[in-house]
């Protein structure tokens, strides 16, 4: 995991956003929770080093903004996002676009 985090850290330094919004982690099992929390920590560290604004949002908030219900499944999220962005193929892309859509509409 250490090598992956270092590569992720280096990759983040190639970006130039003004703001970072990450999805809060809820109820992830074991090792995946450890990895996701570690990666979130790296994102926060780099954002602080670069002076980027940092925000977080809950999965339920994103699901509600995209599908109308905070209890939508991953499949539901992908289907709703694909209506606007048919090139989306998986739930990770759908979640990222969901965060962007939520933020865009909240502004």
Secondary structure as a PSIPRED ss2 file (coil, helix, strand):
# PSIPRED VFORMAT (PSIPRED V4.0)

   1 X C   1.000  0.000  0.000
   2 X H   0.000  1.000  0.000
   3 X H   0.000  1.000  0.000
   4 X H   0.000  1.000  0.000
   5 X H   0.000  1.000  0.000
   6 X H   0.000  1.000  0.000
   7 X H   0.000  1.000  0.000
   8 X H   0.000  1.000  0.000
   9 X H   0.000  1.000  0.000
  10 X H   0.000  1.000  0.000
  11 X H   0.000  1.000  0.000
  12 X H   0.000  1.000  0.000
  13 X C   1.000  0.000  0.000
  14 X C   1.000  0.000  0.000
  15 X C   1.000  0.000  0.000
  16 X C   1.000  0.000  0.000
  17 X C   1.000  0.000  0.000
  18 X C   1.000  0.000  0.000
  19 X E   0.000  0.000  1.000
  20 X E   0.000  0.000  1.000
  21 X E   0.000  0.000  1.000
  22 X E   0.000  0.000  1.000
  23 X E   0.000  0.000  1.000
  24 X C   1.000  0.000  0.000
  25 X C   1.000  0.000  0.000
  26 X C   1.000  0.000  0.000
  27 X C   1.000  0.000  0.000
  28 X C   1.000  0.000  0.000
  29 X C   1.000  0.000  0.000
  30 X H   0.000  1.000  0.000
  31 X H   0.000  1.000  0.000
  32 X H   0.000  1.000  0.000
  33 X H   0.000  1.000  0.000
  34 X H   0.000  1.000  0.000
  35 X H   0.000  1.000  0.000
  36 X H   0.000  1.000  0.000
  37 X H   0.000  1.000  0.000
  38 X H   0.000  1.000  0.000
  39 X H   0.000  1.000  0.000
  40 X H   0.000  1.000  0.000
  41 X H   0.000  1.000  0.000
  42 X H   0.000  1.000  0.000
  43 X H   0.000  1.000  0.000
  44 X H   0.000  1.000  0.000
  45 X H   0.000  1.000  0.000
  46 X H   0.000  1.000  0.000
  47 X H   0.000  1.000  0.000
  48 X H   0.000  1.000  0.000
  49 X H   0.000  1.000  0.000
  50 X H   0.000  1.000  0.000
  51 X C   1.000  0.000  0.000
  52 X C   1.000  0.000  0.000
  53 X E   0.000  0.000  1.000
  54 X E   0.000  0.000  1.000
  55 X E   0.000  0.000  1.000
  56 X E   0.000  0.000  1.000
  57 X E   0.000  0.000  1.000
  58 X C   1.000  0.000  0.000
  59 X H   0.000  1.000  0.000
  60 X H   0.000  1.000  0.000
  61 X H   0.000  1.000  0.000
  62 X H   0.000  1.000  0.000
  63 X H   0.000  1.000  0.000
  64 X H   0.000  1.000  0.000
  65 X H   0.000  1.000  0.000
  66 X H   0.000  1.000  0.000
  67 X H   0.000  1.000  0.000
  68 X C   1.000  0.000  0.000
  69 X C   1.000  0.000  0.000
  70 X C   1.000  0.000  0.000
  71 X C   1.000  0.000  0.000
  72 X C   1.000  0.000  0.000
  73 X C   1.000  0.000  0.000
  74 X H   0.000  1.000  0.000
  75 X H   0.000  1.000  0.000
  76 X H   0.000  1.000  0.000
  77 X H   0.000  1.000  0.000
  78 X H   0.000  1.000  0.000
  79 X H   0.000  1.000  0.000
  80 X H   0.000  1.000  0.000
  81 X H   0.000  1.000  0.000
  82 X H   0.000  1.000  0.000
  83 X H   0.000  1.000  0.000
  84 X H   0.000  1.000  0.000
  85 X C   1.000  0.000  0.000
  86 X C   1.000  0.000  0.000
  87 X C   1.000  0.000  0.000
  88 X C   1.000  0.000  0.000
  89 X C   1.000  0.000  0.000
  90 X C   1.000  0.000  0.000
  91 X H   0.000  1.000  0.000
  92 X H   0.000  1.000  0.000
  93 X H   0.000  1.000  0.000
  94 X H   0.000  1.000  0.000
  95 X H   0.000  1.000  0.000
  96 X H   0.000  1.000  0.000
  97 X H   0.000  1.000  0.000
  98 X H   0.000  1.000  0.000
  99 X H   0.000  1.000  0.000
 100 X H   0.000  1.000  0.000
 101 X H   0.000  1.000  0.000
 102 X H   0.000  1.000  0.000
 103 X H   0.000  1.000  0.000
 104 X H   0.000  1.000  0.000
 105 X H   0.000  1.000  0.000
 106 X H   0.000  1.000  0.000
 107 X C   1.000  0.000  0.000
